[in-house]
Amino acid sequence: MCLAIPGKVVEISDGGGLRTGRVNFGGTISQACLDYVPEVQVGDYVIVHVGFAISKVDREEAERTYRALESMGLLEREMPPSAAEAPEESS
């Protein structure tokens, strides 16, 4: 199963006609396409599914979603163990 997981946008770049960003998922940084959420800025939280940010969410919603996924044991399947924590507020 592939989940949509919340993360914090820490960097945005435009290259080759594609808007991408580095997203922090509880300490694990991954690239995501930001073309579907053009309003997103550095510091915003997004829901990412298969490498695409599909919606913007507030910090509280991101944390609630992380806790729910963690309580169901689903984060361990999708992410490395060190990333199965609440989204990082710093960085």
KABELFEN-V747582 format. One record per run of one state. SS is the DSSP state (A for helix, B for strand, O for the rest). FROM is the first residue (numbers start at 0). LEN is the number of residues. If there is no record, write none. Layout:
ss: [SS:SS]
from: [FROM:FROM]
len: [LEN:LEN]
//
This chain:
ss: [O:B:O:B:O:B:O:B:O:B:O:A:O:A:O:A:O]
from: [0:4:15:17:25:27:33:44:49:51:57:58:71:74:78:80:83]
len: [4:11:2:8:2:6:11:5:2:6:1:13:3:4:2:3:8]
//
